[in-house]
């Protein structure tokens, strides 16, 4: 019997349960984090998920991120809850986004292979780094390259749009023989060469699709408050309005009806 596909409500409910575990862990270990991107809009505008959204993003300064990477998988309560961290720094992910994955209750059919393991629902974790004087364009390029190499390993599918299958075909021609591990090593080497966090005026997430819009003054990430997110409370940066307006403009205005759709329909989640 085929496993039951999860509804959007299922995905949101379990994601909040996972977020609660992450929040508890961060409080216990004195790690600062904030919701980011659409999840942060959800907390501010809806006091929970944007009604049509299906994922959670969190952001951390490089110091907090490194501490999180070091401690998370070694916490007994985390392993008991069936959560596992995948990160380029841990050598178990093929692109530059880190993910906290449910390994016990769910599984996902994904369109590209970003790890060798079979995982379930995830929360994305993005580090915030110093912006070097040259703008760090080589780091952005390498981050994108890691993603393109992953796309080159994706299988064609009748479930995809023609545009998606064509994109996979193009990536396969250009990147098929590239090593995903070597590309990740190149990315991490560039990250290691960055100035120490706090030594530059501006910071950014090099993996962000918003590029220059996602460059902020470093003091935005100095102070945090608590906001409601569904039935829990979570951490967000105090200057969330400045951050969100830089990315989205008037984020409090609802988008038109035709834009209120799930953003990750290529990934299909199932109950185990």
N, C-alpha and C positions, 0 to 999 in steps of 0.2 A: 504494500500500500504506500502510495506516494506521501511524503511529508506534507503537512498543511502549510500553505503559503500564509505569511503574516500579513495582517492588515496594517494600514497606516497607524491606527490606534495602538495595535500591538507593538509596533516598532517604537513609537513615542513612549509608551508606558515602560517598556524594558530599558530604553535608553535613559530614562529618568532614574530607574533603579540603579543602573550602572553608574550614572553621574553621582548619585548619593554615595556610592562606595568610593569613588574617586575623591569626592569632597571630604569624606571622613578621613581618608588616607592623607590628604594634603594637610588637613588641620592637625592630625597626629604628628606629622613630620615637619611642621612649620614650612610648608611649601606654598608659595603664593601663585595663584593662577587666576585667570578670568575667563568667563565665556567670551567667545569671539564671533564675529560675522553674524550669520543669520540667527544663531542661538542667542546672541546678545540682544539683537533686535527683539526676539521673542520674549526675553526676560523683561525688557523695558516696555514694550508695546502691548504684550499679551499676558505677561506674568507666567509665561510658560512657552511651549513651542509655538512658533508661527503655525497656524492651523494646518497648513498644507506642507510643512517641512518634515523631513525624515532623517535628519542627522544633527549631531551636536559637535561643535568645534570648541576647543579650549586653547588658550594661548598662555605662554609662560616666558619670562625673561630667560636668557641663556643659563644663568646661575641656577634658577629654580628648575629649569628643564633638566639640567645635568644631574641635579640631586634626585629628581623624579625618576629619571632613567636608571640611576644606580640602585634605588631602593624598592621600586614598585614590585617587581617580580619576586623579590625576596620576602615580601610580607605574607605571612601565613594566612591572614584573613582574606587577602586578595585571591590567593590560589584556591582557598576554600569556596569562594564565590564564583569560581570558574573563569576568572578574568586573566588575560595575559597581554603583555605589552610587546608590540612589534615596533622596531625603530631601526633606522640605518646604523646607528651607533652600536646596536646589539648584534648586527650581522644577520638579522632574520627578516629584513625587508629590502625590497629591490628599488624602492623609490624614496623620496626625501620627506615623506610624511610619516609621522609616528602614529600608531593606532592602538587603543586599548580595546581588545576584542573579547567578546563573550565566546567561550569555548564549550560551554556546558549545555545551554538550552537552545541555541539557534545555529543555523548555518546559512551561508550565502552562496548564490551562484553569481560569480563576478565575471565581467567581460575581459579583464586582463589579470595576469598572474603577478601580483605584487608581493606575494610570499608563497613558499612551498606548502604551508600548512592550510588545512581547511578551517576557516574561521566562521564566526557568526557576526552579529551586529557589532559595530564599532563606534568609538568616539575618536575623532581626530585630534591630535595634539601638535601644535605649531610652536616652535621656539622663536623668540624675538631676539635679533642680533644687532650689534652695532653696524651702522651704515658707514662703510669706509669712504674716503675722499673720492675715490674713483666711481662711487655709486654701486659697486658690487655687481655690475652687469654680467661678469663672467660667472658669478655664483648662480645668478638667475638662469643663465644659459645652461649651466651644468645640471641644475635642478630639473629644468625642462627636458634635457637630454635623457636623464634617468627615466622620466615618465615615458618618453617616446620609445625607449628601448623596451619598456614593459609592454607598451602597445604593440610592438613588433611581434611579441610572443602570444598575443591574443588570437583566439580562434574566430573565424568568420561564423556568423549565425544568422539564421532567418528571422530571429527575434530582433535584430538590429535594423536600424534604418540603412538605406543605401549609402548615405553619407558616412555613417559609422564604419561600415564594411570597407568603403573606399579608403577611409583614413587608415584603417588597419593595414590594408594592402600597401599603401604608400610607406607607412612606417616599416613594414616588413622588408620592402625593397632596400631601404636606406640603412636600417639598423639590425637586420636579422642576425648578423654574425658578431654583434657587439656583446660583450660580457656585462650582465647586469651588476655583478659584484664589483668589477673593475670601475664601472661608471660611478657607483656609490662611493668607492674609495677615493675617486677624484673629487667628488663633491665634499666629502668629509675633510680632505686635505685643505681645500679652499676655506672651509669653515674654521679650521684650526689656525689659519693664517690671519683671521680677522683681528682687529684691535680688541682689547679687553672690554667687556661690557661696562658702559658708563664713561668710557674715555672719549666718546663722540657725542655730539649734540642730538643726533637723530638715530633712530632705530627702525628696524623693519622686519617683516617676515619674508625671506627670500623666495619662499615657495608660493607666495600669494598670487592669485590670478588678477588682483587689483593693481599690481605693480607700483607705480609712483604714488597712487592714492593711498597705499598702505605703508607710507613712510610717516613717522610721527616723532615729535619731540620725546626724548627719553623720560621726561617727568610724568608723562601720561601713565606710565607703568609703576609709579612710585607708591600709590595709595589705592586701597581696595575697600569696597563696601559689600554688604549682603543684600541680595534681592531674591524674591520668590521666583521659583521656576516649577510650575505645577504644584505638587504637594511637598516640595522641599525648598530649602534656601541654599543659594550658591554664592560664590564669590565673583565679583565683577570689578573692573577698574572704576575708580571714582569719577574719572573724566570720560565716562562712556559716551557722553553726548559729543564731545570733540572728536573722539575716535570714529564714531558711527557717521557723523556728518562728513568727515573726510572721505569715507568709503562710499556713502550712499546719498549724500545730500539730505533731503527731508525724509528721513527714515520712518517718521511717525505717520506719514501718509501711506495708506494701503495702495498696492499696485493695482492696475486694471485687472478685471476678472480673468482675462486670458493669460495673465502672468502668475496666477495663483495655482501653481502646479508643483508637484514633486520634482526635485532637482536631480535625483539619482535613480531613475527608472531602469537603467541598465543593470543595476544590482537588484536581485530578487532574493528576499529573505524568507526562510522557512523555519518552522519549529522542528526540533529534532524528535 
